[in-house]
């Protein structure tokens, strides 16, 4: 049991009783006002328990423990059905106790023309804590549970807002700061996919093969953002740090993967409002006619507002043999957008090391806004082999020992003889896809191959792939 939650619930019972602290013992526990509020809370949790279509033992136990009841799962189901709790009518109706507390607050406000604390605000605060604690009590909240919880809380807040004579900014009289309810409640994006927690995203980052210096740099960025946020919360002078980044390195070194993760991490941390990841290049920003480039840049940047705009091969914006090139216009328009939306928009530019340095030096505005560089080094042969194994695992293929030995030798040669345009993981992706096609050709001659044959990569499938 969350003892802090139980404490604020008990305080609300006392607050809801017109006789307040003067009533104690059996008389307090039998108070009709307290019983009414208890019923409202039980109905609220019963409504949430029915959201996902199943009422669990854990949910039933939660209700029994917090309200000294003795329901079985079947009895709770019957209670919900009998009282029509999981219904639109229930979720849209303000509870009687809230109605009464708002009237009480209004009367107090009219008498003194001010209100220092609000009983009705405390009612909503405690319900919010109770609901959050409940929807994660059986492990993890489902999307429908979260939506229903939000719907009901919106009903309470809307009713208070529409029927209060006093400001909505008046705080509740019950301190809920130590309750910390439902801290594991997941969030869902616009597509209905569950958003990952910061811990999950950091684990995903740190589990990437290789990229040790990149991981160190990104973790430092995250720590800096945490300190920056903490200083702001405490009213200290803000640290003047640009969030825009330069990723440089050869193709296939994980620049896009890390940038996409960083967008999600910054969103979870509250630095970006949405956390979407928009990827583009010169063709997505530069038009062929006067006046069209600025519109094109603004459209792409607007899509990325609240998230990260990732520009691959960004130097192509300023490198052109054409006298009528509009790349410079694209850069100037982008810089203005970055300035206008500095608190909720991050640009990451990426490309080859030498060319990226040339790009940043091409415009003083770029130099002032991009002051953090992260180097993505080539994968070595051991890391390339690990990437191949991971690709096999994700696709459901099992390479034989001979395949692994052959790949180890092949990747070592690839790494030792690599050119400046070495494609790293992309080369391994091409290698893997060619191996799958070779396996398909080999198995085509076999009538009704077994599952083991369909899942196994043999030496013949990888020999000869360059």
Beta strands, then each sheet from edge to edge (+ up, - down):
strand 1: 187-188
strand 2: 194-195
strand 3: 245-249
strand 4: 277-280
strand 5: 308-312
strand 6: 346-351
strand 7: 373-376
strand 8: 398-399
strand 9: 456-457
sheet 1: 1+ 2-
sheet 2: 4+ 5+ 6+ 3+ 7+
sheet 3: 8+ 9+
end
